[in-house]
Amino acid sequence: TKDQIIGYFVAQYGEKILAAPPKKGFNLTAWITPFVVIALGAGIVYLVITKWVFRGKIRQKRIRKTHPQEIEDKYRKKLKKELEEFEF
């Protein structure tokens, strides 16, 4: 049978001949580690993106507090100019 053939080769050459390690003992780390690393990586990416967004919001608040009307006027003029150029 298939199991007997696999058993023979594992007995002859060891578990290293298998395409995937068996899910028992120390070999469990080979199955679990990739998922743990992916989860940790996703968590780090989330934290970094959240930090960048938070910094951007703080920076925008500071700019608005120091020059609120100047910025608004600047963008209103730019918007008006672009709308005039866009219309036929």
C-alpha positions in Angstrom: 0.0 0.0 0.0 0.9 3.7 -0.2 1.5 4.0 3.5 3.8 1.0 3.6 5.9 2.4 0.7 6.2 5.8 2.5 7.0 4.0 5.8 9.7 2.0 4.1 11.4 5.1 2.6 11.1 7.1 5.9 12.7 4.2 7.7 15.4 3.9 5.2 16.2 7.6 4.6 14.6 9.5 7.4 11.8 12.2 7.5 13.8 14.5 5.3 12.6 12.7 2.2 9.0 13.7 2.8 7.6 16.7 0.9 6.2 18.1 4.1 7.3 17.3 7.7 4.8 15.3 9.8 2.6 17.4 12.1 4.0 16.1 15.4 6.7 16.9 17.9 9.3 19.5 17.0 8.1 19.5 13.3 5.1 21.5 14.5 7.3 24.5 14.5 7.7 24.2 10.7 3.9 24.3 10.4 3.2 27.1 12.9 6.1 29.5 12.4 5.0 30.8 9.0 1.6 31.8 10.3 3.0 33.4 13.4 5.5 35.4 11.3 2.8 36.6 8.9 0.6 37.6 11.8 3.4 39.6 13.5 4.3 41.2 10.2 0.7 42.3 9.6 0.6 43.7 13.1 3.8 45.7 12.6 2.5 47.0 9.3 -0.8 48.1 10.9 1.1 49.9 13.7 3.4 51.7 11.3 0.6 52.8 9.1 -1.5 54.0 12.1 1.5 56.0 13.3 2.0 57.6 9.9 -1.6 58.6 9.7 -1.6 59.9 13.3 1.5 62.0 12.6 -0.1 63.4 9.4 -3.2 64.4 11.3 -1.1 66.1 14.1 0.9 68.0 11.4 -2.3 69.2 9.7 -3.7 70.4 12.9 -0.5 72.4 13.7 -0.5 74.0 10.2 -4.2 74.9 10.5 -3.6 76.5 13.9 -0.7 78.6 12.7 -2.0 79.7 9.2 -5.7 78.7 8.9 -7.0 81.4 6.6 -3.9 81.6 4.5 -4.1 78.0 3.6 -7.8 78.1 2.9 -7.5 81.2 0.7 -4.6 79.5 -1.2 -6.6 76.4 -2.0 -9.7 78.4 -2.9 -7.8 80.4 -5.4 -6.2 77.3 -6.8 -9.6 75.5 -7.1 -11.2 78.5 -8.7 -8.4 78.7 -11.3 -8.5 75.0 -12.1 -12.3 75.1 -12.5 -12.1 78.1 -14.8 -9.5 76.3 -16.9 -11.6 73.1 -16.9 -14.8 74.7 -18.1 -15.2 75.3 -21.9 
